[in-house]
Amino acid sequence: MEPVFSFAATPHDSDSVLERAFAEAAERVDANDEITTRVLDAAFEQFRRMGMRRSTMEDVARRAGVSRITVYRRFASKDALIEQVVRREFRRYFDQFSVDVQEAETVADRVVLGFVSSLRTIRRNPLIGGLLAAEPDAVAPSMAGDEGRTLEVVRHFVAGRLRLEQQAGNVARDVEVDVVAEMMVRVSASFLVIPSQIIDIDDEEQLRAVARRFLVPMLEPPRPAHS
């Protein structure tokens, strides 16, 4: 079954949804006019309540209290509207991640908080988390079938945070932050798209224990090879 939308780029677009959301979060972009914001809010609520496949542009217009033509003037298609709504949610996710890790005093604490925050924010997001639960076939193919671009954007984000830790002297220079970020992101993504029979990802204490035992040690310098 084809996904409703894709986090990856379309053939006519070189940037993925996540790439644009990440760039917008970094630049603090949020310049929608009042009507556009109202339509996006209505679409969010509509998709949250009814799902993306069952919702129409007419449904969104009705919920926003505007005409269908007004919606189409701002969003050329349902896919374009979905993309804008999803981008806004991921932009909020990136913003929330940055806020959450500021509370930690050490790099180890920031890794733990970042891991827990990522899973919590996405799982509890009424739209993204709802899609993962109710329409996983709309999300998983987008993440798995885009040649790794979705994970690459998040990896780039995490690696950038780890490089800042290196520059501050909190992570050893010989730690390969790109590899560490890759592993951390893949662990997080697997928990989101493949249910675990062992670890309850809604149990934050258990997630913190997992992060401290398996993710934090990745920040240690590589051990010298035995001769």
C-alpha positions in Angstrom: 0.0 0.0 0.0 1.3 3.4 -0.9 2.0 5.8 2.0 -0.3 8.9 2.2 2.7 11.1 2.2 6.5 10.8 2.3 9.1 12.2 4.7 11.4 12.0 1.7 11.8 14.3 -1.3 9.4 14.0 -4.2 10.9 13.7 -7.7 10.4 17.5 -8.2 11.8 18.5 -4.8 15.4 18.1 -3.6 14.6 18.6 0.1 12.7 16.2 2.3 10.0 17.2 4.7 12.3 16.6 7.6 15.1 18.5 6.0 12.9 21.6 5.6 11.5 21.2 9.1 15.0 21.0 10.5 16.2 24.0 8.6 13.1 26.0 9.6 13.6 25.0 13.3 17.2 26.2 13.1 16.1 29.5 11.5 13.1 29.8 13.8 10.8 30.1 10.8 7.1 30.6 11.5 5.7 33.3 9.3 2.2 32.0 8.4 -0.6 34.5 8.1 -3.7 34.1 10.2 -5.8 32.2 7.7 -3.0 29.8 6.8 -2.4 29.1 10.5 -6.2 28.5 11.0 -6.1 26.0 8.1 -3.1 24.2 9.4 -4.6 24.0 12.9 -7.9 22.7 11.4 -6.0 20.2 9.2 -4.0 19.0 12.3 -7.2 18.4 14.2 -8.9 16.8 11.2 -6.0 14.4 10.5 -5.7 13.6 14.2 -9.4 12.7 14.6 -10.1 11.0 11.3 -6.7 10.1 9.8 -5.1 11.4 6.6 -6.7 9.0 4.2 -10.3 9.6 5.3 -9.9 13.4 5.4 -10.7 15.6 2.5 -9.8 19.2 1.7 -13.5 20.0 2.2 -13.4 18.5 5.7 -10.4 20.8 6.5 -12.1 23.9 5.1 -15.3 23.2 7.1 -13.3 22.8 10.3 -11.3 25.9 9.6 -14.5 27.9 8.8 -13.2 28.9 5.4 -14.2 28.0 1.8 -12.6 25.1 0.0 -11.2 27.6 -2.5 -9.4 29.5 0.3 -7.7 26.2 1.3 -6.7 25.5 -2.3 -5.3 29.0 -2.7 -2.8 28.3 0.0 -2.3 24.6 -0.6 -2.4 23.3 -4.1 -3.3 19.7 -3.1 -4.1 17.5 -0.1 -0.5 16.2 -0.2 0.9 19.8 0.0 -1.4 20.5 3.0 -0.3 17.2 4.7 3.3 18.0 4.1 3.0 21.5 5.7 1.2 20.1 8.8 3.8 17.3 9.2 6.7 19.8 8.8 5.2 22.0 11.5 5.0 19.1 13.9 8.6 18.0 13.3 9.7 21.6 13.6 8.1 21.6 17.0 9.8 18.3 17.8 13.2 19.7 17.0 12.5 22.8 19.1 11.3 20.7 22.0 14.4 18.4 21.8 16.6 21.5 22.2 14.7 22.7 25.2 14.7 19.3 26.9 18.4 18.7 26.7 19.2 22.2 28.2 18.0 20.9 31.5 20.9 18.3 31.7 24.2 19.2 33.4 26.4 16.6 31.7 26.8 15.2 28.2 25.7 11.8 29.5 22.5 13.3 31.0 21.9 15.1 27.7 22.1 11.8 25.7 19.7 10.2 28.1 17.3 13.1 28.1 17.5 13.4 24.3 16.7 9.8 23.8 13.7 9.8 26.2 12.6 13.2 24.8 12.7 12.0 21.2 10.5 8.9 21.9 8.2 10.7 24.2 7.6 13.7 22.0 6.9 11.7 18.8 4.9 9.0 20.6 2.7 11.6 22.4 2.3 13.9 19.4 -1.4 13.7 18.6 -0.6 13.5 14.8 2.7 11.8 14.3 2.3 9.4 17.3 -1.3 8.8 16.2 -0.1 7.9 12.7 2.5 5.5 14.0 -0.2 3.8 16.0 -3.2 3.9 13.7 -1.7 4.2 10.2 1.8 2.6 10.5 1.7 1.7 6.8 1.6 5.5 6.0 4.7 6.2 8.0 7.0 3.1 8.0 7.3 2.9 4.1 8.2 6.6 4.0 11.0 6.1 6.5 12.3 2.8 5.1 11.8 3.4 1.4 13.6 6.8 1.0 17.1 5.4 0.8 17.9 6.5 4.3 17.2 10.2 3.8 14.7 10.5 6.7 17.2 9.0 9.2 20.0 11.0 7.6 18.3 14.3 8.5 17.9 13.3 12.1 21.4 11.8 12.2 22.7 15.1 11.0 20.9 16.9 13.8 22.2 14.6 16.5 25.7 14.6 15.1 25.7 18.4 15.2 24.8 18.4 18.8 27.6 15.9 19.5 30.1 18.0 17.7 29.2 20.9 19.9 29.9 18.6 22.9 33.3 17.8 21.3 34.1 21.5 20.9 33.2 22.1 24.5 35.6 19.3 25.6 32.8 17.1 26.8 33.4 14.3 24.3 36.8 13.0 23.3 38.1 14.2 19.9 38.6 10.6 18.6 35.0 9.7 19.1 33.4 9.3 15.6 30.3 11.4 16.2 28.7 10.6 12.9 28.8 6.9 13.6 27.6 7.4 17.2 24.7 9.6 15.9 23.9 7.0 13.3 23.6 4.2 15.9 21.6 6.4 18.3 19.1 7.4 15.6 18.7 3.9 14.4 18.0 2.6 17.9 15.4 5.3 18.4 13.8 4.8 15.0 13.5 1.0 15.5 11.7 1.5 18.8 9.2 3.8 17.0 8.4 1.7 14.0 8.9 -1.9 15.4 7.1 -2.6 18.7 9.3 -4.1 21.4 8.2 -7.2 23.4 10.9 -6.5 26.0 11.2 -2.7 26.5 8.2 -0.6 27.2 8.9 2.7 25.4 6.2 4.4 27.4 8.1 3.7 30.6 10.6 6.6 30.8 12.5 5.1 33.7 13.2 2.0 31.6 14.2 4.2 28.6 16.6 6.1 30.8 18.2 2.9 32.0 18.5 1.7 28.4 20.1 4.9 27.3 22.6 5.0 30.2 23.6 1.3 29.6 23.8 1.2 25.8 23.9 4.8 24.4 26.1 6.7 26.8 29.1 4.3 26.5 29.2 5.1 22.8 30.7 8.5 23.8 33.7 6.8 25.2 37.0 7.0 23.2 37.7 3.8 21.2 39.8 1.3 22.9 43.3 0.7 21.4 43.6 -2.5 19.5 45.6 -5.2 21.2 48.8 -6.1 19.4 
